Amino acid sequence: MSGCCDNSCSIDALRERQRGTLHMVLGINAVMFFVIAAGALYGNSTALLADSLDNLGDALTYPPSLPCREISGRRSRRSSRPDRLGSRS
């Protein structure tokens, strides 16, 4: 299995794709905040301003979730090892 134990390589690849997706969504939300805020100021629209603040809230939520996701992944990998499950040979 070339160094992979219990398909951990495919799980690691999935986690990398998810991390890339979260970074992409963070960038999109940050850019959209500025675009919509500029449109709201130009058009004097409170509805667009509220929408831009919603995008800002989303963009501010993603950065703290990235380290939490990494910590969760490490803990689940560590806890799923056979020596941690009580099956001693």
N, C-alpha and C positions, 0 to 999 in steps of 0.2 A: 504494500500500500504506500510505498515511498514516503515513510515518515508520518503518515496520517493515522490517527487512532480514532476510531468511531466517527468517521467523516468530519473530523474537526476542520480539515482544510476547506471543505465546502461551506461550513458554517462561517469560517473566517472570511471567505470570499463574499458571502452574503452580508456579513457585517460591514465589510469595506464598501460594498455597493450602497448599503443603507446610509453609511456615514457620508458618502459622496452625495447622495440624494438630499440629505439634511442640509449639507453645505449649499447645494444648489437652491433649495427652497429658501434658505436664509438670505442668499444673495438676491433672489427674485423679490422677496418681501421688502428688503431694504431699498432696492431700486424703485419698486412700486410706491413705497412710502413717499419718496421724493417727487416722483412723477405726479402722483395724485395730489400731493400737498401743493405743488406748483400750480396744477390745474385748479385746485380749490381756491387758492389765493387770486389767481388770474380771473376766475369766473365768479368770485365772491360767493362761493357755495359752501354752506355749512355741512350739507350732506356729503360732499366730496371730502371735506376736512375730517369728518367723522370716519369715513372709510380709510383715509390715509392714516389716522391714528390707530385704527384696527390693524392695518398692515404693520405699523410700528410695534404694536403690542405683540404680534406674531413674531416679528423679527427679533424682539428682545427675549422671547421665550425660548427660541431654539438654542442659543449659545449655552445656557445652563444645562440643557438636556443632553448635549453631546458628551460631557464627562460622565454624567450619570449613566448613560447608555454603555460607556466603556467599562465603568465599575461593575455594572450589572452583568455584563458579558464575562468579565474575569471571574466574578463570584460564581456564576452558574457553571463555568467550565471547571473551576476548582472543586465545587461541590459534587459534580457528576463523575469525578474520578472513582474507579472501582474501590480504591483503598479508603475512600471517604464514605462509602455506602455500607460498610460493615461486612463486606464479603471478603474476608481474609482467607487466603489459600495457604 
